[in-house]
Amino acid sequence: MQVVETFGRYLDQWSGPHPVRARRLLRLGWEAQNLKNKYLPDKRLIPADRDLAVIMMDAMLKPLQKPESSAIVSVFTPCEMLQEVGLNPYNVEAFSCYLSGSRCERGLLQQAENAGISETLCSYHKTFLGAAGKQLLPKPRCIVYTNLTCDANLLTFRRLAQRFQVPSFAIDVPMDQTPENVAYVAQQLEQLAKFLQECTGKTIDQEALRARLRRSRRTLEKFNQFQTARADRYLPTDLVTPLYSGMTNNILLGTEQVERYVDELLRDVAKAGPARGKRIYWMHTIPFWSDAVRQALVFNEGAQIVGCELSQVCEPDFDPEKPFEAMAWRMVYHCLNGSATRRIEAGIRHARQAGADGVVWFDHWGCKHTLGSAQLAKKKFEEAGLPLLILDGDGCDRSHGGEGQTSTRLGAFLEMLEEGGTTR
């Protein structure tokens, strides 16, 4: 841990006055971590999840290694067309998680606030904006984003386009689930195809795009099979793996390596032993940095996370033979789009699918969508027979703290589940 803290301190000191040096240090540090993931993986994880750590680290490194072949994207942007023109996803939320894991987020957050960004803006977005402001981030080829579910997107990506002086494309997704809205978004995606072709000089082959969408659907179908199969199996896990699957099922969806990953998941779950301990389904992001959450749920036979909402936001009910309509359908019928009730109903369905005994609704600071739905979620989940704990905190910013309260409340919730009681 001391090595990581020293690494983060130098990143903080060098970004700004020595941006090239800081960027080189960031890349070298992450490349070293990836070597560790490949050759000294955490053997407590199942084989598929060891490989997943490499997949995700590779995805984070590509924007540092080849920024001219990268596009900054929001987490729910469909990325199949970017893959077809050779652009790597340079994702705000995922990149900020890794910056936080590198222990340099505090200076980046302060940089963003000093530049006039509100303290209440999502810390993932503030971290990325601060990193851009301190010149820690390389310039991308372009920016593609959507207003889907997160209002911070509208501020963040416009600022990034101004900062980097690169072309950007915004996808407007209406809240209502109607065929007309699917057609409206599909038209925008057709324009996005033209935008990407102009940015890169490459052509999007329609049959290749259909094949990629078929892979996306197969991947989501297999992941659903895995979540069903794990309901009576014990699979040890940490706090970052569920977040990784939230990224692979969004920004990396459609790639061959992610389909191979879910194939490996199905093989691993078939060999797993019977379920044990209490099983938690997690709604929204996970504070991976929290010692209190780690002590309660990491590699713990008595209690473990068996699924995360962010990995199951798109259902595999789209037609890949119509690629623009398929990607549009995923966005319009996205589980976090529209009313809070749709999101809650999806969470109940997925928690039951994974055999969860209880649910944590994580009130990430800055996420109005999650904060505003918390009490309704508690009522609906508990009416469905699933005890729910509303846990306040921040998924990215350690300075919000509250570790004592987190430990007490999470511990009491797990104890209540053991006793078969209900939350108050």
HELIX and SHEET records of a PDB file:
HELIX    1   1 GLN A    2  TRP A   14  1                                  13    
HELIX    2   2 PRO A   19  TYR A   39  1                                  21    
HELIX    3   3 PRO A   47  GLN A   65  1                                  19    
HELIX    4   4 PRO A   67  SER A   69  5                                   3    
HELIX    5   5 GLU A   80  GLU A   84  1                                   5    
HELIX    6   6 VAL A   92  GLY A  101  1                                  10    
HELIX    7   7 GLU A  105  ASN A  114  1                                  10    
HELIX    8   8 SER A  123  GLY A  133  1                                  11    
HELIX    9   9 ALA A  152  PHE A  164  1                                  13    
HELIX   10  10 PRO A  179  THR A  200  1                                  22    
HELIX   11  11 GLN A  206  ALA A  229  1                                  24    
HELIX   12  12 ARG A  230  ASP A  232  5                                   3    
HELIX   13  13 VAL A  240  THR A  248  1                                   9    
HELIX   14  14 GLU A  256  LYS A  271  1                                  16    
HELIX   15  15 ASP A  291  LEU A  297  1                                   7    
HELIX   16  16 GLU A  309  SER A  311  5                                   3    
HELIX   17  17 PRO A  323  VAL A  332  1                                  10    
HELIX   18  18 ALA A  340  GLN A  353  1                                  14    
HELIX   19  19 LYS A  368  LEU A  371  1                                   4    
HELIX   20  20 ALA A  374  GLU A  383  1                                  10    
HELIX   21  21 ARG A  398  HIS A  400  5                                   3    
HELIX   22  22 GLU A  403  GLU A  419  1                                  17    
SHEET    1   A 4 ASN A  88  ASN A  91  0                                        
SHEET    2   A 4 SER A  70  VAL A  73  1                                        
SHEET    3   A 4 CYS A 142  THR A 146  1                                        
SHEET    4   A 4 SER A 168  ILE A 171  1                                        
SHEET    1   B 2 ARG A 233  TYR A 234  0                                        
SHEET    2   B 2 GLY A 273  PRO A 274 -1                                        
SHEET    1   C 4 ALA A 303  CYS A 308  0                                        
SHEET    2   C 4 LYS A 278  MET A 283  1                                        
SHEET    3   C 4 GLY A 358  HIS A 364  1                                        
SHEET    4   C 4 LEU A 388  GLY A 393  1                                        
END                                                                             
